[in-house]
Amino acid sequence: IGKPAINCYYLILLLVYRKTVLFKTMHLYKAPLNKISRNAAKYFTRRSLLPEEKDSLWKIEKGFVRTLTYLEDGTTVGLGVWGPGDIIGKALSKLEPYQIECLTKVEATILPLDGWYQFQEVLLKHIQQAEELAVIRSYKKVEIMLIKLLIWLSKKFGSEVDEGRLIDMRLTHEDLAHLIGSTRVTVTRSLGQFQEQGVIDRLSLHRIVLREEDIWYYEI
């Protein structure tokens, strides 16, 4: 066989090899995730904990959760709040304990870490949220921290209604207090003041409507 024929043969083998590698790569990284998303959906009630999955993460499909830890004296520390599309799990934290608590009814799927290629993107989102909450917690007055937190929640998870932005996450006064390092009593008092000022409307089931036209003072 002449060199041109051999070169052509090797070229064909190379093309076949590349297609095979591409197919296997797509199968390795994409197919399992889609399969898991379809077959491993799990459902949780409000205030239940998502179990810690070894070498896996949770993807929130529906509902809202919060991540938290505890200090030595039992004080709860809110680490973050997450909703549909967010990916969370113990593998993203070094804290002990680390818990994921459902704020609402939740549907979630399991994502294995093996062969998963979006880890860096997810980690970046966690860092960004940690920075945003750190800035909110840096204010000296609780009422400023609280209104900044409500503004952040309304922008990230809220929905448009006639009166403003609806925060429908079933966050109790104690949940809000944990996120800003305050107390339930102080948060309750501050929310009452906001309602008197016309900044918020408090609805049933711990829902809050933030009146965007009346919060300009706090956004300066």
Backbone bond lengths (Angstrom), bond angles and torsions (degrees), N, CA, C in turn:
res aa  C-N    CA-C-N  psi(-1)  N-CA   C-N-CA  omega(-1)  CA-C   N-CA-C  phi
1 I - - - 1.466 - - 1.501 108.71 -
2 G 1.347 117.30 131.86 1.439 121.24 -179.79 1.517 112.77 -73.23
3 K 1.364 115.51 164.44 1.454 120.94 -178.92 1.528 112.82 -59.29
4 P 1.355 118.58 -40.88 1.479 117.43 178.93 1.510 112.37 -59.42
5 A 1.353 115.96 -39.56 1.464 119.29 -179.91 1.521 110.76 -67.52
6 I 1.354 115.48 -41.25 1.466 119.44 179.07 1.522 110.89 -63.49
7 N 1.348 115.15 -44.84 1.464 119.71 178.77 1.525 110.73 -59.93
8 C 1.324 115.51 -41.26 1.466 119.67 178.72 1.521 110.45 -64.34
9 Y 1.342 116.06 -39.42 1.471 121.51 179.21 1.521 110.44 -62.21
10 Y 1.355 116.22 -47.36 1.459 120.02 179.55 1.526 111.54 -65.08
11 L 1.327 116.09 -34.31 1.452 119.75 178.09 1.524 110.37 -64.27
12 I 1.339 115.51 -42.33 1.468 119.54 177.91 1.527 110.81 -63.39
13 L 1.368 116.07 -43.34 1.464 119.55 177.88 1.529 111.49 -60.26
14 L 1.350 114.94 -40.65 1.464 119.99 179.95 1.516 111.12 -63.19
15 L 1.338 116.72 -43.17 1.451 120.80 179.42 1.525 110.98 -64.45
16 V 1.353 115.87 -42.97 1.464 119.96 178.28 1.520 110.41 -62.89
17 Y 1.353 116.15 -41.86 1.475 120.86 179.71 1.525 110.84 -61.79
18 R 1.336 115.37 -45.00 1.466 118.87 -179.01 1.525 111.25 -62.95
19 K 1.337 115.92 -41.83 1.461 119.23 178.81 1.527 110.59 -64.32
20 T 1.342 115.58 -39.15 1.469 119.65 179.92 1.525 110.49 -64.83
21 V 1.350 115.91 -45.66 1.465 120.29 179.08 1.526 110.46 -62.27
22 L 1.340 116.43 -43.34 1.455 120.32 179.43 1.510 111.15 -61.32
23 F 1.341 116.16 -43.62 1.465 120.20 179.74 1.522 110.90 -63.39
24 K 1.350 116.26 -45.20 1.458 119.91 179.78 1.515 111.45 -64.11
25 T 1.329 116.41 -38.87 1.468 120.07 179.08 1.514 111.01 -63.51
26 M 1.339 115.67 -46.36 1.457 119.51 178.85 1.520 110.57 -62.59
27 H 1.339 115.27 -40.07 1.463 119.82 179.86 1.523 110.87 -66.47
28 L 1.351 116.33 -39.64 1.458 120.93 -177.71 1.501 111.91 -67.44
29 Y 1.338 117.20 -44.12 1.456 120.44 -171.74 1.516 114.68 -92.92
30 K 1.307 117.28 -29.90 1.455 118.37 -173.56 1.517 112.96 -102.63
31 A 1.314 116.78 -47.23 1.457 118.96 -175.16 1.520 113.46 -59.89
32 P 1.362 119.88 -46.94 1.453 118.78 -178.92 1.510 112.59 -60.64
33 L 1.360 117.27 -39.09 1.459 120.01 -179.36 1.519 110.59 -63.52
34 N 1.324 116.87 -44.29 1.458 118.96 179.43 1.516 110.88 -64.63
35 K 1.343 114.99 -40.50 1.455 119.47 -179.98 1.512 110.93 -63.53
36 I 1.335 116.19 -43.25 1.459 120.37 -179.86 1.519 110.02 -65.94
37 S 1.334 116.95 -41.85 1.461 120.06 -179.28 1.523 110.88 -59.46
38 R 1.335 116.66 -34.06 1.462 119.50 -178.69 1.526 112.23 -80.09
39 N 1.338 115.88 -39.34 1.457 119.40 -168.07 1.520 114.80 -99.61
40 A 1.329 118.40 -16.88 1.453 119.69 -173.00 1.525 112.54 -110.19
41 A 1.321 118.39 23.18 1.464 120.31 178.90 1.524 109.35 -65.35
42 K 1.320 115.73 133.12 1.457 121.17 178.91 1.526 108.13 -126.91
43 Y 1.325 115.44 152.03 1.461 121.08 -174.64 1.523 109.63 -122.22
44 F 1.335 114.99 137.99 1.457 121.15 -175.45 1.526 109.93 -132.32
45 T 1.316 115.73 146.66 1.460 121.35 178.28 1.526 110.06 -87.01
46 R 1.313 115.46 165.16 1.461 121.20 178.34 1.529 110.20 -60.07
47 R 1.321 115.63 135.37 1.460 125.89 179.02 1.526 114.25 75.04
48 S 1.324 117.86 2.32 1.459 119.34 172.92 1.526 108.72 -80.81
49 L 1.335 116.18 162.08 1.456 122.08 -178.64 1.518 110.52 -104.34
50 L 1.320 116.34 136.36 1.460 119.70 172.71 1.522 107.83 -72.81
51 P 1.326 118.27 128.38 1.472 120.04 -178.32 1.519 111.47 -65.78
52 E 1.313 114.49 150.69 1.461 120.09 177.05 1.517 109.22 -76.37
53 E 1.322 116.34 117.83 1.465 122.14 -178.55 1.526 109.66 -100.69
54 K 1.328 116.31 120.47 1.463 120.32 -179.68 1.519 110.78 -65.33
55 D 1.338 115.98 131.14 1.469 122.81 177.06 1.524 112.18 58.64
56 S 1.337 117.25 30.41 1.467 120.77 -179.99 1.520 109.85 -144.69
57 L 1.314 115.25 163.08 1.456 122.83 174.58 1.524 108.67 -123.83
58 W 1.322 115.75 165.64 1.462 121.70 175.98 1.521 109.49 -107.13
59 K 1.320 116.54 135.51 1.462 121.45 170.71 1.526 108.01 -108.67
60 I 1.330 115.86 123.50 1.456 120.82 -179.74 1.522 108.86 -80.13
61 E 1.305 116.49 119.29 1.460 122.11 178.99 1.527 111.17 -93.12
62 K 1.336 116.33 -43.05 1.460 121.71 178.97 1.526 108.82 -143.03
63 G 1.337 115.41 146.75 1.454 119.72 177.15 1.517 112.89 93.00
64 F 1.354 115.33 -173.97 1.457 121.98 -176.59 1.526 110.13 -134.76
65 V 1.326 114.61 145.72 1.462 120.92 177.32 1.523 108.95 -133.96
66 R 1.321 114.70 165.11 1.462 120.05 171.02 1.519 108.33 -127.44
67 T 1.326 116.21 148.34 1.452 121.34 173.34 1.519 107.87 -103.78
68 L 1.330 116.32 142.56 1.457 119.95 -175.56 1.513 111.80 -152.22
69 T 1.331 114.68 163.50 1.445 122.44 172.99 1.524 107.80 -140.24
70 Y 1.322 116.84 178.70 1.462 121.59 -178.80 1.526 109.99 -130.34
71 L 1.332 115.41 143.57 1.457 120.64 173.13 1.532 109.61 -82.05
72 E 1.322 115.19 173.54 1.461 119.94 -177.73 1.528 112.11 -60.62
73 D 1.341 117.17 -31.35 1.467 120.43 -178.57 1.528 112.76 -87.09
74 G 1.323 116.41 6.32 1.465 120.61 178.35 1.516 114.87 92.18
75 T 1.327 117.76 -1.18 1.460 121.24 179.26 1.527 110.45 -65.35
76 T 1.330 116.20 132.13 1.466 121.25 178.30 1.517 110.41 -82.32
77 V 1.313 116.71 133.85 1.470 122.19 177.24 1.519 107.96 -118.49
78 G 1.341 117.09 116.38 1.453 120.93 176.40 1.519 110.63 -76.21
79 L 1.312 116.44 127.03 1.467 121.09 -177.90 1.522 112.73 -97.14
80 G 1.338 117.15 -31.35 1.457 119.39 -177.98 1.509 111.53 -179.58
81 V 1.321 114.98 169.77 1.460 122.82 178.24 1.518 107.41 -129.81
82 W 1.355 116.32 137.33 1.457 120.10 -171.49 1.523 110.39 -138.12
83 G 1.336 115.09 149.31 1.454 120.66 -177.56 1.519 112.12 -136.25
84 P 1.329 116.66 -165.38 1.472 121.58 -176.99 1.534 113.28 -51.82
85 G 1.329 115.31 130.00 1.457 120.88 179.79 1.518 113.79 95.02
86 D 1.338 117.34 -18.22 1.461 120.16 -178.94 1.526 110.61 -78.49
87 I 1.327 115.06 150.22 1.463 122.28 -179.48 1.519 108.82 -121.07
88 I 1.325 116.03 127.64 1.452 121.08 -174.10 1.527 109.41 -140.01
89 G 1.340 115.36 167.22 1.452 118.90 177.16 1.508 111.95 161.57
90 K 1.320 115.75 163.32 1.463 122.03 -177.95 1.516 111.31 -60.89
91 A 1.323 118.35 -28.39 1.467 121.23 -178.90 1.525 112.51 -62.91
92 L 1.340 117.30 -16.59 1.457 121.69 -178.91 1.521 112.47 -95.24
93 S 1.311 117.72 5.10 1.464 120.71 -176.06 1.517 110.85 -140.66
94 K 1.331 115.76 150.01 1.451 122.46 174.59 1.530 111.62 -103.89
95 L 1.323 116.79 1.46 1.453 120.78 -176.33 1.524 111.88 -75.72
96 E 1.324 115.10 145.39 1.459 122.58 173.36 1.520 108.08 -132.67
97 P 1.316 119.75 124.00 1.468 125.09 -3.83 1.527 111.23 -78.60
98 Y 1.312 115.94 164.92 1.466 122.88 175.38 1.517 106.39 -134.48
99 Q 1.332 115.95 118.54 1.458 120.10 -176.43 1.524 111.08 -126.10
100 I 1.326 114.91 150.05 1.466 122.21 175.24 1.528 107.07 -118.16
101 E 1.314 116.51 111.68 1.468 121.52 -175.88 1.519 110.36 -110.15
102 C 1.313 116.20 135.29 1.471 121.16 -179.89 1.524 110.01 -77.97
103 L 1.327 116.45 126.11 1.461 121.59 174.49 1.524 111.10 -84.92
104 T 1.322 115.38 -26.70 1.460 122.80 178.86 1.528 107.67 -135.28
105 K 1.305 117.34 -175.59 1.459 119.56 167.74 1.526 107.48 -63.86
106 V 1.316 116.46 138.36 1.465 120.58 -172.31 1.526 110.84 -131.71
107 E 1.316 114.82 138.50 1.462 122.01 168.05 1.517 107.33 -113.44
108 A 1.327 117.79 127.86 1.455 121.36 -177.20 1.521 110.30 -140.33
109 T 1.321 115.31 153.51 1.461 121.13 177.18 1.525 109.52 -122.86
110 I 1.319 115.69 157.19 1.460 122.11 -177.88 1.527 110.09 -95.06
111 L 1.332 115.83 134.12 1.455 121.62 175.16 1.518 108.58 -119.06
112 P 1.330 119.11 118.17 1.469 120.60 178.47 1.523 110.85 -73.07
113 L 1.304 116.65 146.09 1.461 120.42 179.24 1.520 111.84 -76.28
114 D 1.316 118.06 -28.79 1.461 121.09 -177.64 1.528 111.35 -60.73
115 G 1.330 115.99 121.48 1.455 120.68 176.62 1.515 114.36 74.00
116 W 1.334 116.33 11.12 1.466 118.23 -177.11 1.520 109.83 -89.33
117 Y 1.316 118.26 132.46 1.465 121.96 -169.54 1.531 113.83 -107.72
118 Q 1.330 119.63 5.88 1.468 120.81 -178.60 1.524 112.37 -107.42
119 F 1.326 117.77 14.27 1.454 121.42 -175.10 1.527 111.71 -59.66
120 Q 1.319 117.41 -41.71 1.459 121.69 -177.65 1.534 110.90 -63.54
121 E 1.326 116.53 -41.40 1.470 120.67 179.25 1.525 111.27 -63.62
122 V 1.327 116.78 -42.71 1.456 121.11 179.46 1.527 110.74 -65.27
123 L 1.322 116.08 -43.69 1.454 120.80 179.73 1.523 110.57 -60.75
124 L 1.323 117.33 -39.32 1.452 121.87 178.43 1.526 111.02 -62.16
125 K 1.337 117.75 -41.36 1.463 121.39 178.34 1.523 111.23 -63.15
126 H 1.324 116.77 -38.07 1.465 120.57 178.50 1.524 110.81 -66.64
127 I 1.323 116.50 -40.22 1.468 120.47 177.92 1.524 110.31 -64.23
128 Q 1.315 117.08 -43.42 1.462 121.36 -179.84 1.521 111.16 -61.89
129 Q 1.362 117.39 -43.57 1.451 118.95 179.35 1.530 111.17 -66.35
130 A 1.321 117.03 -38.93 1.462 120.59 178.24 1.528 110.86 -61.04
131 E 1.331 116.56 -40.05 1.465 120.74 178.26 1.523 111.07 -65.96
132 E 1.326 117.06 -43.34 1.466 120.67 -179.29 1.524 110.98 -62.55
133 L 1.334 116.95 -42.88 1.465 120.11 178.94 1.527 111.24 -69.91
134 A 1.329 117.26 -32.86 1.467 120.49 178.02 1.531 110.51 -63.82
135 V 1.326 116.79 -39.73 1.467 120.23 177.74 1.526 110.29 -65.26
136 I 1.322 116.98 -43.29 1.470 120.80 178.96 1.518 110.42 -60.10
137 R 1.321 117.36 -42.13 1.470 121.60 -178.51 1.520 112.87 -72.91
138 S 1.320 118.39 -11.27 1.462 121.44 -176.33 1.528 113.14 -80.35
139 Y 1.330 117.93 -13.45 1.465 120.10 178.81 1.524 109.85 -69.26
140 K 1.331 116.00 148.33 1.459 120.92 -174.55 1.522 112.82 -77.93
141 K 1.330 117.29 -36.81 1.456 120.75 -175.70 1.529 110.86 -95.18
142 V 1.326 115.01 138.25 1.460 120.14 -178.02 1.521 110.99 -62.39
143 E 1.339 117.40 -41.14 1.464 118.91 -177.14 1.531 111.73 -63.47
144 I 1.350 116.77 -32.72 1.468 119.39 177.10 1.529 109.61 -71.27
145 M 1.325 116.61 -43.99 1.470 119.61 176.93 1.523 110.55 -57.97
146 L 1.328 116.14 -43.30 1.463 120.30 -175.98 1.522 112.01 -66.98
147 I 1.328 117.54 -45.33 1.463 118.75 -178.80 1.531 110.28 -68.93
148 K 1.335 117.21 -34.56 1.471 120.03 175.47 1.526 110.59 -64.15
149 L 1.336 115.76 -39.11 1.464 119.64 177.51 1.524 111.05 -64.30
150 L 1.327 116.94 -43.14 1.465 120.39 178.81 1.532 111.16 -63.54
151 I 1.320 116.61 -39.65 1.466 120.25 177.36 1.532 110.10 -62.62
152 W 1.328 116.35 -43.75 1.470 121.77 179.41 1.529 110.74 -63.03
153 L 1.327 116.42 -45.63 1.463 120.18 179.48 1.530 111.33 -63.54
154 S 1.332 116.57 -39.84 1.469 120.06 -178.16 1.523 111.13 -66.81
155 K 1.327 116.83 -36.72 1.460 120.39 -179.87 1.529 111.62 -74.49
156 K 1.323 116.23 -36.60 1.464 120.72 -174.88 1.526 112.46 -84.08
157 F 1.341 116.55 -38.83 1.460 119.73 -172.99 1.529 113.75 -126.01
158 G 1.334 117.71 -7.19 1.457 120.15 -174.16 1.515 113.86 -77.51
159 S 1.327 114.36 170.65 1.464 121.23 177.70 1.520 109.15 -131.50
160 E 1.318 116.26 151.06 1.460 121.89 -178.55 1.529 110.77 -73.37
161 V 1.336 115.70 131.91 1.459 122.77 170.75 1.528 107.17 -132.38
162 D 1.316 116.37 172.46 1.461 119.70 -176.24 1.527 112.35 -58.90
163 E 1.337 116.82 -36.28 1.457 120.71 -174.47 1.523 113.53 -86.26
164 G 1.339 118.04 -13.42 1.462 120.18 -177.71 1.513 111.50 156.00
165 R 1.331 117.17 -129.56 1.466 123.23 179.23 1.524 109.11 -116.19
166 L 1.324 115.94 124.87 1.456 121.77 -178.60 1.529 110.19 -92.04
167 I 1.343 115.74 125.39 1.465 122.47 173.57 1.522 106.38 -102.32
168 D 1.310 116.41 101.40 1.472 122.34 -174.45 1.520 108.53 -113.17
169 M 1.332 115.95 69.65 1.455 121.37 -174.81 1.527 112.60 -122.36
170 R 1.316 117.60 3.28 1.468 122.79 179.43 1.528 111.75 59.66
171 L 1.329 117.52 32.87 1.460 121.59 177.92 1.523 109.79 -77.52
172 T 1.324 117.06 119.77 1.460 120.76 177.24 1.526 109.46 -78.03
173 H 1.342 115.83 169.79 1.462 120.07 177.50 1.530 109.78 -61.45
174 E 1.325 116.55 -34.91 1.460 119.97 178.60 1.520 111.59 -69.24
175 D 1.337 117.73 -37.15 1.469 121.27 175.83 1.528 110.56 -59.97
176 L 1.322 115.62 -45.94 1.469 120.33 179.20 1.522 110.77 -62.90
177 A 1.331 115.67 -40.24 1.467 120.22 179.13 1.526 111.03 -61.88
178 H 1.329 117.27 -41.03 1.461 121.04 179.89 1.529 111.45 -62.58
179 L 1.321 117.20 -33.54 1.465 120.64 -177.80 1.523 112.97 -73.06
180 I 1.330 117.94 -25.42 1.468 120.13 -178.23 1.526 112.35 -114.78
181 G 1.325 117.76 6.02 1.453 120.60 177.93 1.513 113.68 70.63
182 S 1.322 117.35 35.73 1.457 122.01 -179.10 1.529 109.59 -117.04
183 T 1.338 116.48 -162.22 1.461 121.16 179.41 1.517 109.70 -117.42
184 R 1.326 115.60 158.26 1.460 120.65 179.76 1.526 110.85 -61.12
185 V 1.320 117.22 -40.64 1.472 121.01 -178.34 1.529 110.85 -62.33
186 T 1.321 116.18 -43.97 1.473 120.13 -179.50 1.525 111.23 -65.90
187 V 1.328 116.62 -41.47 1.467 120.29 178.71 1.522 110.47 -64.55
188 T 1.311 117.53 -42.37 1.470 120.85 178.82 1.526 110.79 -60.40
189 R 1.317 116.35 -43.53 1.470 120.40 178.80 1.529 111.09 -63.69
190 S 1.322 116.97 -43.43 1.466 120.69 -179.13 1.529 111.55 -65.83
191 L 1.334 117.26 -40.26 1.461 120.47 178.24 1.532 110.35 -63.27
192 G 1.337 116.18 -38.08 1.467 119.71 176.32 1.519 111.86 -61.76
193 Q 1.327 116.27 -40.20 1.462 120.59 177.44 1.530 111.17 -65.62
194 F 1.322 116.31 -41.87 1.468 119.54 178.71 1.524 110.88 -61.42
195 Q 1.320 116.24 -39.51 1.464 119.56 -179.62 1.531 110.57 -67.92
196 E 1.317 117.38 -40.12 1.464 120.56 177.20 1.522 111.51 -62.96
197 Q 1.317 116.54 -34.12 1.468 121.59 179.38 1.526 112.21 -79.41
198 G 1.316 117.75 -8.05 1.462 121.15 -179.17 1.512 113.89 80.60
199 V 1.344 117.08 14.20 1.461 121.11 -179.03 1.526 111.10 -78.12
200 I 1.339 116.41 -34.36 1.466 120.63 -179.30 1.522 109.96 -134.27
201 D 1.302 115.08 161.25 1.467 123.18 166.85 1.519 106.67 -120.95
202 R 1.326 116.11 129.12 1.470 120.00 177.93 1.521 109.23 -98.73
203 L 1.323 115.03 124.85 1.450 121.79 -178.21 1.530 109.58 -108.17
204 S 1.315 116.71 178.36 1.455 121.18 177.63 1.525 110.50 -67.67
205 L 1.325 116.26 163.54 1.465 123.33 177.57 1.531 112.25 60.07
206 H 1.337 116.06 34.33 1.471 123.20 175.68 1.528 112.68 60.05
207 R 1.318 116.69 29.31 1.466 119.75 176.79 1.526 109.55 -89.94
208 I 1.331 115.49 145.83 1.460 121.48 -178.02 1.524 109.25 -131.66
209 V 1.329 115.84 133.78 1.462 121.29 172.66 1.524 107.47 -106.01
210 L 1.314 115.94 120.83 1.460 122.09 178.84 1.521 108.58 -94.99
211 R 1.340 115.66 120.83 1.469 120.49 -179.38 1.525 109.09 -83.88
212 E 1.322 115.09 103.22 1.464 120.70 -172.12 1.522 112.93 -61.35
213 E 1.329 117.81 -34.54 1.464 119.36 -176.76 1.522 112.12 -72.04
214 D 1.347 117.10 -12.90 1.457 120.64 -176.75 1.525 113.73 -108.20
215 I 1.342 118.11 8.56 1.458 119.59 -177.98 1.521 111.90 -110.90
216 W 1.323 117.96 11.24 1.456 120.89 -176.62 1.525 111.35 -58.13
217 Y 1.322 116.21 -35.84 1.480 120.41 -177.45 1.527 110.77 -60.04
218 Y 1.339 116.91 -38.11 1.464 120.98 -175.91 1.517 112.37 -81.46
219 E 1.316 118.25 -14.28 1.457 121.37 -177.98 1.526 112.83 -93.13
220 I 1.334 116.57 -3.94 1.475 120.10 179.14 1.530 109.50 -73.25
